[in-house]
């Protein structure tokens, strides 16, 4: 439990603190708050928002489009290890039912969000339809903590929930890249990102290992690790980020092609495993080095994105909440039943079918990624503010999860 709480304090408490300051500030002095958010750091900059034919680097752009790239890189690292490494949580038959349930946890919220929007009328539907991905997100850290509170640390549903949350993160990254471009698409610029990834992998990962084949001392790989370290990957990351920006794909995803090129461990222990902190491969070393900087980034992300006036609460708020609190549990339950019983992939030993519904309630905590998607799905204004409020209110899923666990008679199991 220590590692879980340590992760929460590292990556979430500062985020909440920033969000609370933003809410108070925006509701007491909205003019100064919005002036702070859009504060111009560098006019006529090489990067930033396009305005009157030139780019302006604002504080909001610096955090959301540049620095949040490190947050998404950490998320991509967990997804990559879960998929590619031995004992990765998304490998093999054991991952089949969680992956199918993840699909339900995305299609369910989309169906509820768009269905209710259509029911409210064509005007409402047209205004909010682009936010369909907001309720598909799951905040991995808070969901995992609430899952342990509801099920107990030793319950198989907790591992199932973690598998679902990681898969949800992977799908969320793909959705952001495909459906929420940051500008006019110019896909040829992705070749720049691809070239950076291929070059850094070939020169600083594959080549040293190739030269060391048959030599257990691995002199070339050791020299590269000790003398050059992470610098080639940082340079390649900057090039890849620029390629994403010019390609019109959200640049916060710009480090994703570089993550798989970094030397990594031979097996995955999992993001909340105690053993994970003792891994010394370069990928884990970089993640540990980013820990404190990302804490600060998440504080500013909360501060710059959660400043919504309570008067903004309207239909998009309730649509996001309905997608999360209704669509998630029902979608996870239905698709989980299909995967476990109809397709016969089964459930982990000791886990009941009704536990799928409780897992869906826990996974309805969207927060971080939901807040980010809301900021890119809509232009600044009342619709975006209302949708952000729905993402913030998704914390209420914690209370719903505890109640669902009691009603479904979940038996807690400790390690």
C-alpha positions as CSV (number, residue, x, y, z in Angstrom):
1,X,0.0,0.0,0.0
2,X,3.0,2.3,0.6
3,X,3.9,2.3,-3.1
4,X,0.3,3.1,-4.1
5,X,0.1,6.0,-1.7
6,X,3.5,7.2,-2.7
7,X,2.3,7.2,-6.3
8,X,-0.8,9.1,-5.4
9,X,1.2,11.7,-3.4
10,X,3.7,12.0,-6.3
11,X,1.3,12.4,-9.2
12,X,-2.1,13.4,-7.8
13,X,-2.1,15.4,-4.7
14,X,-0.4,18.4,-6.3
15,X,-2.8,18.1,-9.2
16,X,-5.7,18.3,-6.8
17,X,-4.2,21.2,-5.0
18,X,-3.7,23.1,-8.3
19,X,-7.3,22.3,-9.3
20,X,-8.7,23.5,-6.0
21,X,-6.8,26.8,-6.2
22,X,-8.0,27.2,-9.8
23,X,-11.7,26.7,-8.7
24,X,-11.4,29.2,-5.9
25,X,-9.5,31.7,-8.0
26,X,-11.9,31.5,-11.0
27,X,-15.0,31.9,-8.8
28,X,-13.6,34.9,-6.9
29,X,-11.7,36.8,-9.5
30,X,-12.3,35.3,-13.0
31,X,-10.7,38.1,-14.9
32,X,-7.3,37.9,-13.2
33,X,-7.4,34.1,-13.4
34,X,-8.0,34.0,-17.2
35,X,-5.4,36.7,-17.7
36,X,-2.9,34.4,-15.8
37,X,-3.9,31.3,-17.9
38,X,-3.3,33.1,-21.2
39,X,-0.2,35.1,-20.0
40,X,2.0,35.6,-23.1
41,X,5.5,34.3,-22.4
42,X,7.0,34.8,-25.8
43,X,5.4,36.7,-28.7
44,X,6.4,35.7,-32.3
45,X,7.8,32.4,-30.9
46,X,8.7,29.3,-33.0
47,X,6.1,27.4,-31.0
48,X,2.7,28.3,-29.5
49,X,-0.8,29.3,-30.5
50,X,-1.2,30.7,-34.0
51,X,-2.5,34.3,-33.7
52,X,-2.7,36.8,-36.6
53,X,-0.2,34.8,-38.6
54,X,2.4,34.3,-35.9
55,X,2.8,32.0,-32.9
56,X,2.6,33.1,-29.3
57,X,3.8,31.0,-26.5
58,X,1.4,31.3,-23.6
59,X,1.6,29.8,-20.1
60,X,-1.4,27.5,-21.0
61,X,0.4,26.3,-24.2
62,X,3.6,25.7,-22.4
63,X,2.0,23.4,-19.8
64,X,-0.7,21.7,-21.9
65,X,1.2,21.2,-25.2
66,X,4.8,21.1,-24.1
67,X,5.3,19.9,-20.5
68,X,2.3,17.5,-20.4
69,X,4.3,15.5,-23.0
70,X,6.3,14.1,-20.1
71,X,3.1,13.0,-18.3
72,X,1.9,11.1,-21.4
73,X,5.3,9.6,-21.9
74,X,5.1,8.0,-18.5
75,X,1.6,6.7,-19.4
76,X,3.0,5.4,-22.6
77,X,5.9,3.7,-20.8
78,X,3.4,1.7,-18.7
79,X,1.3,0.7,-21.7
80,X,4.4,-0.3,-23.7
81,X,5.7,-2.5,-20.9
82,X,2.3,-4.1,-20.3
83,X,2.1,-5.0,-24.0
84,X,5.7,-5.9,-25.0
85,X,7.5,-7.4,-21.9
86,X,7.4,-10.8,-20.4
87,X,4.6,-11.1,-17.8
88,X,3.2,-7.8,-19.1
89,X,-0.4,-7.3,-17.8
90,X,-1.9,-7.0,-21.3
91,X,-0.2,-10.1,-22.8
92,X,-1.8,-13.5,-23.3
93,X,-5.1,-15.0,-22.7
94,X,-5.3,-13.5,-19.1
95,X,-5.7,-10.1,-20.7
96,X,-8.5,-11.0,-23.1
97,X,-11.5,-10.4,-20.8
98,X,-10.0,-7.1,-19.4
99,X,-9.4,-5.9,-22.9
100,X,-13.0,-6.7,-24.0
101,X,-14.3,-5.0,-20.8
102,X,-12.2,-2.0,-21.7
103,X,-14.0,-1.7,-25.0
104,X,-17.3,-1.7,-23.1
105,X,-15.9,0.9,-20.8
106,X,-15.4,3.1,-23.8
107,X,-18.4,2.3,-26.0
108,X,-20.8,2.5,-23.1
109,X,-19.9,6.1,-22.1
110,X,-19.9,7.2,-25.8
111,X,-23.4,5.7,-26.3
112,X,-24.8,7.3,-23.1
113,X,-23.2,10.7,-23.8
114,X,-24.3,11.0,-27.4
115,X,-27.6,9.3,-26.9
116,X,-28.6,11.7,-24.1
117,X,-27.3,14.6,-26.1
118,X,-29.5,13.6,-29.0
119,X,-32.5,13.2,-26.7
120,X,-31.9,16.8,-25.5
121,X,-32.3,18.1,-29.0
122,X,-30.3,18.7,-32.2
123,X,-29.0,22.0,-31.0
124,X,-27.5,20.5,-27.8
125,X,-26.2,17.5,-29.8
126,X,-24.4,19.7,-32.3
127,X,-22.9,21.8,-29.5
128,X,-21.5,18.9,-27.5
129,X,-20.9,16.0,-30.0
130,X,-17.2,16.6,-30.3
131,X,-16.8,15.8,-26.6
132,X,-17.7,12.2,-26.9
133,X,-14.3,11.0,-25.8
134,X,-14.3,12.9,-22.5
135,X,-16.2,10.2,-20.5
136,X,-14.2,7.3,-21.9
137,X,-11.1,8.2,-19.7
138,X,-10.1,6.5,-16.5
139,X,-7.8,8.1,-14.0
140,X,-5.4,5.2,-13.3
141,X,-4.0,6.4,-10.0
142,X,-7.2,7.4,-8.3
143,X,-9.2,4.4,-9.7
144,X,-6.5,2.0,-8.4
145,X,-6.5,3.5,-4.9
146,X,-10.4,3.4,-4.8
147,X,-10.3,-0.1,-6.1
148,X,-8.1,-1.2,-3.3
149,X,-10.4,0.5,-0.8
150,X,-13.5,-1.3,-2.2
151,X,-12.1,-4.8,-2.9
152,X,-9.0,-5.0,-0.6
153,X,-5.4,-5.3,-1.8
154,X,-5.6,-9.1,-2.4
155,X,-8.8,-9.2,-4.5
156,X,-8.3,-10.4,-8.1
157,X,-10.6,-7.6,-9.2
158,X,-7.9,-5.1,-8.3
159,X,-5.5,-6.5,-10.9
160,X,-8.3,-6.7,-13.4
161,X,-9.1,-3.0,-12.8
162,X,-5.4,-2.1,-13.3
163,X,-5.3,-4.0,-16.6
164,X,-8.5,-2.2,-17.7
165,X,-7.1,1.2,-16.7
166,X,-3.8,0.6,-18.6
167,X,-5.7,-0.5,-21.7
168,X,-8.0,2.5,-21.3
169,X,-4.9,4.8,-21.3
170,X,-3.6,3.2,-24.5
171,X,-6.9,3.7,-26.2
172,X,-7.1,7.3,-24.9
173,X,-3.7,8.1,-26.4
174,X,-4.9,6.7,-29.8
175,X,-8.1,8.7,-29.6
176,X,-6.3,11.9,-28.8
177,X,-3.9,11.4,-31.7
178,X,-6.6,10.6,-34.3
179,X,-9.7,12.5,-33.4
180,X,-8.4,15.6,-31.7
181,X,-5.8,17.3,-34.0
182,X,-4.3,20.5,-32.7
183,X,-4.3,22.2,-36.1
184,X,-4.5,21.7,-39.8
185,X,-3.2,18.2,-40.6
186,X,0.1,17.8,-42.4
187,X,0.9,14.1,-41.9
188,X,4.1,14.3,-43.8
189,X,5.7,15.9,-40.7
190,X,5.2,12.6,-38.9
191,X,8.1,11.3,-41.0
192,X,10.3,13.6,-38.9
193,X,9.1,11.9,-35.7
194,X,9.6,8.5,-37.3
195,X,13.1,9.4,-38.5
196,X,14.1,10.6,-35.0
197,X,12.8,7.4,-33.4
198,X,14.5,5.1,-35.9
199,X,17.8,7.0,-35.7
200,X,18.0,7.0,-31.9
201,X,17.0,3.4,-31.6
202,X,19.5,2.2,-34.3
203,X,22.5,4.3,-33.1
204,X,22.1,4.2,-29.3
205,X,20.1,1.0,-28.6
206,X,20.5,-1.6,-31.3
207,X,24.1,-0.8,-32.5
208,X,25.8,-1.1,-29.1
209,X,24.0,-4.3,-28.4
210,X,24.9,-5.6,-31.8
211,X,28.6,-4.8,-31.2
212,X,28.4,-6.5,-27.8
213,X,27.0,-9.8,-29.1
214,X,28.8,-12.7,-27.6
215,X,30.5,-10.5,-25.0
216,X,29.0,-10.7,-21.5
217,X,30.8,-7.6,-20.4
218,X,28.8,-5.5,-22.9
219,X,31.5,-2.7,-23.1
220,X,29.8,-0.7,-25.8
221,X,26.3,-0.7,-24.2
222,X,27.9,0.2,-20.8
223,X,29.8,3.1,-22.3
224,X,26.7,4.4,-24.0
225,X,24.7,4.2,-20.8
226,X,27.4,5.7,-18.6
227,X,28.7,8.4,-20.9
228,X,25.8,9.4,-23.0
229,X,22.8,8.3,-20.9
230,X,19.4,9.8,-21.8
231,X,20.6,12.8,-23.9
232,X,20.1,11.2,-27.4
233,X,16.5,10.3,-26.4
234,X,15.9,13.8,-25.1
235,X,17.1,15.3,-28.4
236,X,15.1,12.8,-30.4
237,X,12.1,13.6,-28.2
238,X,12.4,17.3,-29.0
239,X,12.5,16.5,-32.7
240,X,9.6,14.1,-32.5
241,X,7.5,16.7,-30.5
242,X,8.2,19.3,-33.2
243,X,7.1,16.8,-35.9
244,X,3.8,16.2,-34.1
245,X,3.2,19.9,-33.7
246,X,3.8,20.6,-37.4
247,X,1.8,17.6,-38.3
248,X,-1.3,19.0,-36.6
249,X,-1.4,16.2,-34.0
250,X,-1.6,17.2,-30.4
251,X,2.1,17.8,-29.5
252,X,1.6,16.5,-25.9
253,X,1.8,13.1,-27.6
254,X,5.0,13.9,-29.3
255,X,7.2,11.7,-27.1
256,X,5.3,8.6,-27.7
257,X,7.3,7.3,-30.7
258,X,10.5,7.7,-28.6
259,X,9.4,5.7,-25.6
260,X,9.7,2.2,-27.3
261,X,13.2,3.0,-28.5
262,X,14.7,3.4,-25.0
263,X,16.4,0.3,-23.5
264,X,14.1,-1.3,-21.0
265,X,13.9,-4.2,-18.5
266,X,13.3,-7.7,-19.7
267,X,10.1,-8.0,-17.7
268,X,7.4,-5.9,-16.2
269,X,6.4,-5.9,-12.6
270,X,3.7,-3.3,-12.9
271,X,3.3,0.3,-12.1
272,X,2.4,-0.2,-8.4
273,X,4.8,-3.2,-7.8
274,X,7.4,-2.7,-5.1
275,X,10.0,-4.3,-7.3
276,X,9.5,-1.7,-10.0
277,X,11.5,0.9,-8.0
278,X,14.6,-1.3,-8.1
279,X,14.9,-1.7,-11.9
280,X,17.9,0.1,-13.2
281,X,17.3,0.0,-17.0
282,X,17.4,3.4,-18.8
283,X,13.6,3.5,-19.3
284,X,12.9,3.2,-15.6
285,X,15.7,5.5,-14.8
286,X,14.2,8.2,-17.0
287,X,10.8,7.6,-15.4
288,X,12.2,8.1,-11.9
289,X,14.1,11.2,-13.0
290,X,10.9,12.7,-14.3
291,X,9.0,12.0,-11.1
292,X,9.4,15.4,-9.4
293,X,9.3,17.5,-12.6
294,X,6.0,15.8,-13.6
295,X,4.6,16.6,-10.1
296,X,5.1,20.3,-10.8
297,X,3.7,20.0,-14.3
298,X,0.5,18.3,-13.0
299,X,0.1,21.1,-10.4
300,X,0.2,23.7,-13.1
301,X,-2.1,21.5,-15.3
302,X,-4.7,21.5,-12.6
303,X,-4.2,25.2,-11.9
304,X,-4.5,26.2,-15.6
305,X,-7.3,23.9,-16.6
306,X,-9.7,23.5,-13.6
307,X,-10.6,27.1,-13.2
308,X,-14.2,26.9,-14.0
309,X,-17.0,29.1,-12.6
310,X,-19.8,27.2,-11.0
311,X,-22.2,29.1,-13.1
312,X,-20.9,27.2,-16.1
313,X,-22.6,24.0,-14.9
314,X,-25.0,23.0,-17.7
315,X,-26.0,20.1,-20.0
316,X,-22.4,19.1,-21.0
317,X,-21.6,18.7,-17.2
318,X,-24.4,16.1,-16.8
319,X,-23.7,14.4,-20.1
320,X,-20.0,13.8,-19.1
321,X,-21.1,12.6,-15.6
322,X,-23.8,10.3,-17.1
323,X,-21.3,8.8,-19.6
324,X,-18.9,8.1,-16.7
325,X,-21.3,7.0,-14.0
326,X,-23.9,5.1,-16.1
327,X,-22.1,4.2,-19.3
328,X,-18.8,2.9,-17.7
329,X,-20.4,0.4,-15.3
330,X,-22.9,-0.9,-17.8
331,X,-20.4,-1.1,-20.6
332,X,-17.8,-2.9,-18.5
333,X,-20.5,-5.3,-17.2
334,X,-22.0,-6.2,-20.6
335,X,-18.7,-6.6,-22.5
336,X,-17.1,-8.3,-19.5
337,X,-19.9,-10.9,-19.6
338,X,-19.4,-11.4,-23.3
339,X,-15.7,-11.9,-22.9
340,X,-15.9,-14.1,-19.8
341,X,-18.9,-16.2,-20.5
342,X,-20.0,-16.0,-24.2
343,X,-16.4,-16.0,-25.6
344,X,-15.3,-18.2,-22.6
345,X,-12.1,-16.3,-21.8
346,X,-13.2,-16.5,-18.1
347,X,-12.7,-14.3,-15.1
348,X,-9.8,-14.5,-12.7
349,X,-10.2,-17.1,-10.0
350,X,-12.1,-15.7,-7.0
351,X,-13.8,-12.9,-9.1
352,X,-17.6,-12.8,-9.6
353,X,-19.5,-11.5,-12.6
354,X,-21.1,-8.8,-10.5
355,X,-17.7,-7.5,-9.6
356,X,-17.4,-6.3,-13.2
357,X,-20.1,-3.7,-12.4
358,X,-18.3,-2.5,-9.4
359,X,-15.1,-2.3,-11.4
360,X,-16.9,-0.1,-13.9
361,X,-18.0,2.2,-11.1
362,X,-14.4,2.6,-9.9
363,X,-13.2,3.2,-13.5
364,X,-15.7,6.0,-13.8
365,X,-13.2,8.4,-12.1
366,X,-12.1,10.2,-15.2
367,X,-10.5,13.4,-13.8
368,X,-6.9,14.0,-15.3
369,X,-7.4,12.6,-18.9
370,X,-11.0,13.7,-19.0
371,X,-10.0,17.2,-18.1
372,X,-7.3,17.2,-20.8
373,X,-9.7,15.9,-23.4
374,X,-12.3,18.5,-22.5
375,X,-9.6,21.2,-23.0
376,X,-8.9,20.0,-26.6
377,X,-12.4,18.9,-27.6
378,X,-14.0,22.3,-27.4
379,X,-12.7,25.9,-27.9
380,X,-12.6,28.0,-24.7
381,X,-16.0,29.0,-23.6
382,X,-19.1,27.8,-21.8
383,X,-19.3,24.4,-23.4
384,X,-15.7,23.6,-22.5
385,X,-16.1,24.9,-19.0
386,X,-19.3,22.9,-18.4
387,X,-17.5,19.7,-19.7
388,X,-14.5,20.3,-17.5
389,X,-16.9,20.6,-14.5
390,X,-18.2,17.1,-15.4
391,X,-14.6,15.8,-15.4
392,X,-14.0,17.4,-12.0
393,X,-17.2,16.0,-10.6
394,X,-16.3,12.5,-11.7
395,X,-14.5,12.2,-8.3
396,X,-18.0,11.4,-7.1
397,X,-17.5,8.0,-8.6
398,X,-15.4,7.1,-5.6
399,X,-18.5,7.3,-3.3
400,X,-20.6,5.5,-5.9
401,X,-18.0,2.7,-6.0
402,X,-18.1,2.2,-2.2
403,X,-21.9,2.1,-2.3
404,X,-21.9,-0.3,-5.2
405,X,-19.4,-2.5,-3.4
406,X,-21.7,-2.7,-0.3
407,X,-24.8,-3.4,-2.4
408,X,-23.0,-6.1,-4.4
409,X,-21.6,-7.6,-1.2
410,X,-18.0,-7.4,-2.2
411,X,-15.8,-9.4,0.2
412,X,-12.6,-7.5,0.8
413,X,-9.4,-9.6,0.6
414,X,-6.1,-8.4,2.0
415,X,-2.7,-9.5,0.9
